[in-house]
């Protein structure tokens, strides 16, 4: 899952580069870039939350023979 989120972030970076090349005349280019930055930030937060360690409880019991 973290790998897929990383791929999504890479695709956003590529989109940002293409926007700079192909949407130079777009009247709301700055707003589009701001939206991309917000999505990127949300993806980073989601990625960190997904990768964060979680406590694991081990229950060791003696097996009767």
Buried (B, 14 or more C-beta within 10 A) or exposed (E): EEEEBEEBBEEBEEBBEEBEEEEEEEEEEEEBBEEBEEBBEEBEEBBEEEEEEEEEEEEEEEEEE
